[in-house]
Amino acid sequence: MLRGAPDIRGRPSLTTLTALALLACSPRAQDASDTMAAQEMSAGWIDVSATLDPARTPVYEGDAPMKFEFLRHMRTGDFVTLSAYSMGAHSGTHVDAPMHFVATGASVDRVELERLMGPARVIDIADSVQAIDADELNRHDWAGAKRVLFRTRSSLRGWMDSVKFHRDFAYIAPDAAQLLADAGVVLVGVDYISAEQFGAPAPRTHQILLGRGIPIVEGMDLRPVQAGDYEMIVLPLKVAGHEGAPARAIMRKSGGR
């Protein structure tokens, strides 16, 4: 039998199979395959994570500063590029676990995945509103939502993409937090780096939500989305025994692509 010709049963020879395999593994074929896979995976998904960048990401007043540096860089002649990151657990888009304000609460690595993935409703809050209290909450259709995300003045003004810290961000008032908790909401999200009023005499909003085991996603960049129902995935870094961690958050409109 000639090398490379099919055998008498019509199957390709080892040489033919090898050639096909090499073709499939060629850079051009691999690039095309990777591109198709990326398009398939990303179809309809919207990244609502703030970019971590010391030059443009706000840090809560008094929190740990953000510092990124290159230990090695190929651009300067090194054989490898190697970085070091230093930042607080509540940098950029991040998840507050119950342990943040509840002594016996779960740490971020123990937050149930079921809470972090599933249907979510984005609620638009007018630029003029700073306190999302019970009256403001009830002006909107949130009944039956399992995950509630507030798109506020912070999104309208692009504050999660501005290094300046703004004290007058919109926050969730304790009475609204109580309504959400009593209604069985399993996750709450906001578009600035805290859900609590700046300078509040006590962290009641956090205590109410985290006390019910409800994780809070803070620092989301909700500029790319509008009010409505979405599928949501938010995954914090799996840091053992700590109260919070930066996260990547993605969403897509309910009903798929």
C-alpha positions in Angstrom: 0.0 0.0 0.0 1.3 3.5 -0.9 2.2 5.7 2.0 -0.4 8.4 2.4 -3.1 6.6 0.4 -6.2 5.3 2.1 -6.2 1.6 3.0 -8.5 -1.0 1.4 -11.2 -0.3 4.0 -11.3 3.4 3.0 -9.6 4.7 6.2 -6.8 7.3 5.9 -3.3 6.0 6.5 -1.1 7.0 9.4 0.7 9.5 7.2 -2.5 11.1 6.2 -3.8 11.3 9.7 -0.5 12.8 10.8 -0.7 15.5 8.1 -4.2 16.4 9.1 -3.2 16.6 12.7 -0.3 18.9 11.9 -2.6 21.1 9.8 -5.1 21.3 12.7 -2.3 22.3 15.1 -0.8 24.9 12.8 -0.8 28.5 14.1 -3.3 29.7 11.5 -5.8 26.8 12.2 -5.2 27.2 16.0 -5.8 31.0 15.8 -9.1 30.4 13.9 -10.2 27.8 16.4 -9.4 30.0 19.3 -11.2 33.0 17.7 -14.3 30.9 17.1 -14.2 29.6 20.7 -13.8 33.1 22.1 -16.8 34.4 20.0 -18.9 31.4 21.2 -18.0 32.0 24.8 -18.4 35.8 24.7 -21.6 36.0 22.7 -23.9 38.4 24.5 -21.8 38.7 27.7 -21.0 42.2 29.0 -18.0 42.9 31.3 -19.2 45.0 34.2 -16.0 44.9 36.1 -14.0 48.0 36.8 -10.5 48.0 35.3 -7.9 47.7 38.1 -5.4 50.5 37.3 -3.8 52.8 39.9 -4.1 55.7 37.5 -7.8 55.4 37.0 -9.4 53.2 39.7 -10.8 54.9 42.8 -9.8 53.8 46.3 -12.1 54.3 49.3 -10.8 57.0 51.5 -8.4 55.5 54.0 -8.2 52.1 52.3 -5.0 50.5 51.2 -3.5 52.1 48.1 -3.2 50.3 44.8 0.3 49.6 43.5 1.2 47.6 40.4 4.8 47.1 39.3 6.9 45.1 36.9 9.6 43.1 38.5 10.9 42.0 35.1 9.9 43.2 31.6 10.8 41.9 28.2 10.6 45.5 26.9 13.7 46.3 29.0 15.6 43.2 27.9 14.5 40.7 30.4 13.6 37.2 29.2 10.3 37.3 31.0 7.6 39.8 32.1 6.8 39.5 35.8 4.5 41.7 37.9 3.6 42.3 41.5 0.3 43.7 42.7 -0.5 45.4 46.0 -4.0 46.5 46.9 -6.8 46.2 49.4 -9.3 43.4 49.4 -12.0 45.9 48.5 -10.4 47.3 45.3 -12.3 47.9 42.1 -15.2 45.5 41.6 -15.2 43.3 44.7 -17.4 41.1 46.8 -18.1 41.8 50.5 -18.5 38.5 52.3 -20.6 38.3 55.6 -17.3 38.2 57.6 -16.8 41.9 56.7 -19.2 43.1 59.3 -20.4 39.9 61.0 -18.0 38.2 63.4 -19.3 34.7 62.8 -20.0 35.3 59.1 -18.6 33.4 56.2 -15.3 34.4 54.6 -15.2 35.2 50.9 -14.0 31.7 49.9 -17.1 30.3 51.6 -19.7 32.4 49.9 -22.1 30.1 48.1 -21.6 30.1 44.4 -25.4 29.9 43.9 -25.6 33.4 45.3 -23.0 34.7 42.8 -24.6 33.3 39.6 -28.1 33.6 38.2 -30.8 36.0 37.3 -30.3 39.7 38.3 -32.3 42.9 37.9 -30.6 46.2 37.1 -32.5 49.2 38.6 -31.8 52.7 37.3 -31.6 55.3 40.0 -31.8 59.0 38.9 -28.7 61.1 39.1 -30.4 63.4 41.7 -30.9 60.5 44.1 -28.1 59.9 46.7 -30.0 57.9 49.3 -31.7 54.7 48.0 -34.2 54.4 50.8 -37.3 52.3 51.1 -39.5 54.9 49.4 -37.0 55.2 46.5 -36.7 51.4 46.2 -40.5 51.0 46.1 -40.7 53.4 43.2 -39.1 50.7 41.0 -40.2 47.2 40.0 -38.0 44.9 42.0 -40.6 42.4 43.2 -39.5 38.8 42.7 -35.9 39.7 41.8 -33.3 37.4 43.4 -30.3 39.7 42.7 -30.7 43.4 42.7 -28.1 45.8 41.1 -28.4 49.5 41.4 -27.2 51.7 38.5 -26.8 55.2 39.9 -25.1 58.5 39.5 -21.8 56.7 39.8 -22.4 55.0 36.4 -23.8 58.1 34.8 -20.7 60.1 35.8 -18.2 57.4 35.2 -16.9 57.4 38.8 -15.6 53.8 38.7 -13.2 55.0 35.9 -12.0 58.0 37.8 -9.1 57.9 40.3 -10.8 60.7 42.4 -12.8 59.4 45.4 -16.3 60.9 45.5 -17.9 61.0 48.9 -21.4 61.8 47.5 -22.0 58.5 45.8 -25.4 56.9 45.9 -25.9 54.4 48.8 -28.4 51.9 50.0 -30.2 53.2 53.2 -30.8 50.7 56.0 -34.6 50.6 55.5 -34.1 49.6 51.9 -31.6 47.0 52.9 -34.1 45.6 55.3 -36.8 45.4 52.6 -34.4 43.6 50.3 -33.3 41.1 53.0 -36.9 40.4 54.1 -37.9 39.7 50.5 -35.3 37.0 50.1 -32.9 38.7 47.8 -29.7 36.6 47.7 -27.2 39.3 46.3 -27.1 43.1 46.1 -24.8 45.1 43.9 -23.8 48.7 43.6 -21.8 50.8 41.1 -19.4 52.4 43.5 -16.9 51.1 46.1 -19.4 51.0 49.0 -23.1 50.4 49.5 -23.0 52.3 52.8 -23.4 56.1 53.1 -20.0 57.8 53.5 -19.5 58.8 57.1 -22.6 56.8 58.3 -22.7 56.6 62.1 -23.0 52.8 62.0 -22.6 50.3 59.1 -26.3 49.3 59.3 -26.7 48.5 55.6 -23.8 46.1 55.7 -24.9 44.6 58.9 -28.4 44.0 57.7 -27.5 42.4 54.3 -24.4 40.5 55.5 -26.2 39.4 58.6 -28.6 37.5 56.4 -25.7 36.0 54.4 -26.3 38.3 51.4 -23.0 39.1 49.7 -22.6 42.7 48.4 -20.9 43.3 45.1 -19.4 46.8 45.1 -17.6 48.8 42.5 -19.4 47.4 39.5 -19.0 49.4 36.2 -22.7 49.3 35.0 -22.2 51.9 32.2 -22.5 49.2 29.5 -26.0 48.0 30.7 -29.4 49.4 31.0 -32.3 48.7 33.4 -33.7 45.2 33.0 -33.3 41.5 33.7 -30.0 39.8 33.1 -28.0 36.7 33.8 -25.1 37.4 36.0 -21.8 35.7 37.0 -19.5 37.3 39.6 -16.6 35.4 40.9 -14.3 36.8 43.6 -10.8 35.6 44.1 -10.8 32.5 46.3 -8.9 34.0 49.3 -9.1 31.8 52.3 -10.3 33.2 55.6 -10.8 36.9 54.5 -13.7 39.2 54.3 -13.6 40.3 50.7 -11.8 40.0 47.4 -11.7 41.6 43.9 -13.9 39.9 41.4 -14.7 39.7 37.7 -18.4 40.3 36.9 -20.2 39.6 33.6 -23.8 39.9 32.6 -26.0 39.3 29.6 -29.6 40.0 28.8 -32.0 37.3 30.0 -33.0 34.9 27.2 -29.5 34.3 26.0 -27.8 35.8 23.0 
